[in-house]
Amino acid sequence: MDSARRLLADMAPDFPPQYAGNLVTDTAEFMNIGHGDVIAVGGSHYLVLRDEAERRFGMEDPKFWVKRCRHLESGERRILKLEFFENFPVRIGSFEAHCYRSPQKESRILDLTRGDPRFMQGETFMDAGGHNVRVLEVVQGRRLDTLIEDLDMDHATYFRERFPEVLDRFLGACEALRFLHERGEKHGDVRRDHIFVEYQGGGWRWIDFDYAFDFHENPFGLDLFGLGNILVFLTAKGTPTPMSIPAEVAATLTGGDMSIVFGNRLVNLRKLYPYIPEDLNRVLLHFSAASEVFYDSVEELAGDLRACRARLGQGDAP
């Protein structure tokens, strides 16, 4: 503790000395690393401010292996992802995939996408104990899902005025994943809260690459189903379920109208919004529980969407 206190007194004199913790060079016991500790790695020092957390379904899910930090040498914010492993099965309809967390895979993607504004940026260092530490730049932006949900307009206005530009941006995000797939890499955890929209310029950036999966039917299949989930969300401006839509519409639904991934989410959106074009709705139905034909590649999905986009009007960026 004395070494951390002395270090902070020199490099962060604004930090209250009574909260100074330990100087950490081996991050294996990440559960014991908290506010006031200083992680020394890669020739730099990072003051731990707090654990990161993901907010999903109205609840915060703490990520004890991910630390929000201040880089003491520059004063800039950084996120440190420490070595953590887990694995679990995921079932999609009649398919099952084996998912696991791989710090090394995330490091490869950070190297592969360095300088590419479509992806979060960072670099990897090994700590004194030989553990992988990814030092990530904080994306200056906002989560895509909260941005879309907070647009103050009804769905018809959104679909007419904003969705065409949203679809353009989504196609750009698809192209970013195609870049990974063509190089044998997967994102691994494609979700709408894993795209950030930058404050400056409105660019979309993918974040979080440390999940991997084995899916025998298609090596990139889970990424594709994730894209389908995002597309349905963007088209619907939210997540319609039988409990959230008018009762007369809910009464017409069958199991085949729902998502193959999330059985309570509506995919056949024309039943709720009949002005959605049939060709776009057909794309969405590839991700329904009734579908017998699935997309094999990002390019196949994007090709169908580009044809749909050509028949939509112009729109403004959200």
Secondary structure, DSSP 8 states (H G I E B T S, - for coil): -HHHHHHHHHH-TTS-GGG---EES--S-GGG--TT-EEEETTEEEEEEEEEEEEETTEEEEEEEEEEEEETTT--EEEEE-----EEEEEETTEEEEEEE-HHHHHHHHHHTTT-TTB--EEEEE-TTS-EEEEEE---EEEHHHHHHT--S-HHHHHHHTHHHHHHHHHHHHHHHHHHHHTT---S---GGGEEEETTTT-EEE----EEEE-TT-TTHHHHHHHHHHHHHHHHTS---TTTS-HHHHTT--GGGBBSSSTTSB--GGGT-TTS-HHHHHHHHTTBTT-S----SHHHHHHHHHHHHTTS------
